[in-house]
Amino acid sequence: MNSGITDLRHEALVYDGLDEYVSRAVAFLREGLRRGEGAVVAHTRGGLAVVREALGDDADAVTLVDVGAVYTRPARTLAAYHAVYADQLARTPALRAVADVQFGPDPGEWDLWTAYEAVFNESFAHLPAWVVCTYDGQRLPDDIRDAVWRTHPSVATAAGSRASEHYEEPRALLRRVAPSPPPVERLRSIGFGRDVEDFRERLAGELAAAGVPERRSLDMLFAATEIAANAVHHGGGVRDVRVGHAAGRFACEIVDAGLGFDDPAAGYLAPRDGAGSGLWIARQLTWQLDFLHTPAGFTARLVL
């Protein structure tokens, strides 16, 4: 039987206890397997063990993802799921996934994961996938519960799926929960140099002087090179490069001469036609990547 999934279907399920979760997840995945679709389930190690047991002989056909290794930062979580989905879709025409969302205990990070769920709609819109994001209703804070309805176009209920009455357009929600960051004081100019290679050498010296470990230095050099190359080719050239620290982390600002852009999803969109990989890679390699208009010019701020 052919799959009827042609593009992303992003749904939320708030469940009441592990038994309900397992029952709903297993039935959903098995239906997909009968249709020739791929199947992915993401949960804690304990949750995966319970789901594997409930799946029985079907377990071997299901890709299991440990959320403890995936939910680090939104860009890296998106990249991890993209790799899993791309691998699955190389073997099946469509897929179903059940992903238990880990929003963490710190309310200060909840907006990050709200932004992740919102941008998920944009990043994977082109994939033939039905993704059900699950939330444990017994420990779900009210703020997260509200965000669930705003970031998922549809909601799974006992009677079936229905449209979410509170769903918000992803970019509008992103602008609201992730406003432009404030200026970073006391950054100093190191200039750009003759070309991207010269810039990379200057930045490498600054990273070494700041005592940044080699692996993290390589991450910054790779990410900053991608941003600088974009500025040269699309931003009218680099006007200045500034380095220093932001909240104890090494920071680099690259200022170009172009008009810039106003896209809160920049760097979150999985590579495909019309969306390159440069910003996608840079966002994964850094702790934070912001794009902002400043008096000096359009600025990309990378923070390790």
Secondary structure, DSSP 8 states (H G I E B T S, - for coil): ------S-EEEEEEESSHHHHHHHHHHHHHHHHHTT-EEEEEE-HHHHHHHHHHHGGGGGGEEEEEGGGT-SSHHHHHHHHHHHHHHHHTTSS-EEEEEE----S-GGGHHHHHHHHHHHHHHTTTS-EEEEEEEEGGG--HHHHHHHHHH-SEEEETTEEEE-TT---HHHHHHHHS------TT-EE----SSHHHHHHHHHHHHHHTT--HHHHHHHHHHHHHHHHHHHHHSSSEEEEEEEEETTEEEEEEEESS-----TTTTTS-SBTTB-SHHHHHHHHSSEEEEEEETTEEEEEEE-
